[in-house]
Amino acid sequence: MGGVKLSPVIRGPFRKLVKKGMVIKDIAHYFETTRQTVHRLRRASIGNQNFPRQPKESKVTMEVELSILKLRTTFK
């Protein structure tokens, strides 16, 4: 899917208009984009609300963490 993407600055007001229930055609006209883009971004914004970000598992093990602390105290 190519085309022009809306900047994050524009996505905030876009989401507010979608939440208020503004007509898709009017949102597309206001942002000078197509109805298809509005539908795609609306689906994406709804999807982000349903699936919040999950914290990532740390790549640093306890053994590595202890080694780092030991080195830091050695050179002080």
SULURGI-V153219 format. One record per residue. N is the residue number from 1. PHI is phi in whole degrees, 0 to 359 (none if undefined). BURIAL is b if it has 16 or more other ideal C-beta (glycine too) atoms within 10 Angstrom, else e. D_FIRST is the distance of its C-alpha to the first C-alpha in Angstrom with 2 decimals. Layout:
BEGIN
{{N,PHI,BURIAL,D_FIRST} {N,PHI,BURIAL,D_FIRST}}
END
This chain:
BEGIN
{{1,none,e,0.00} {2,265,e,3.78} {3,109,e,6.83} {4,275,e,9.77} {5,258,e,10.31} {6,281,e,13.69} {7,290,e,16.33} {8,301,e,18.30} {9,295,e,21.19} {10,279,e,19.54} {11,296,e,18.20} {12,299,e,21.88} {13,298,e,23.12} {14,300,b,20.04} {15,297,b,20.96} {16,297,e,24.57} {17,294,b,23.98} {18,295,b,22.08} {19,295,e,24.99} {20,288,e,27.52} {21,91,e,26.15} {22,296,e,25.24} {23,295,e,23.85} {24,304,e,20.07} {25,300,e,20.80} {26,290,e,22.94} {27,297,b,20.53} {28,298,b,17.88} {29,294,e,20.76} {30,297,e,22.08} {31,268,b,18.94} {32,53,e,18.18} {33,223,b,14.69} {34,268,e,13.64} {35,296,e,14.83} {36,298,e,11.49} {37,295,b,10.51} {38,298,b,14.00} {39,298,e,13.76} {40,296,e,10.74} {41,291,b,12.72} {42,295,b,15.86} {43,297,e,14.99} {44,294,e,14.02} {45,290,e,17.29} {46,291,e,19.30} {47,297,e,18.16} {48,293,e,19.27} {49,286,e,22.63} {50,282,e,23.28} {51,236,e,22.66} {52,294,e,24.39} {53,296,e,24.15} {54,266,e,26.55} {55,294,e,28.87} {56,277,e,28.57} {57,286,e,31.59} {58,293,e,33.61} {59,273,e,33.66} {60,269,e,37.17} {61,277,e,39.92} {62,297,e,43.25} {63,298,e,44.98} {64,294,e,42.83} {65,300,e,43.30} {66,294,e,47.07} {67,296,e,47.15} {68,297,e,45.45} {69,298,e,47.95} {70,297,e,50.81} {71,295,e,49.79} {72,297,e,49.48} {73,286,e,52.94} {74,293,e,54.43} {75,269,e,53.66} {76,274,e,54.85}}
END
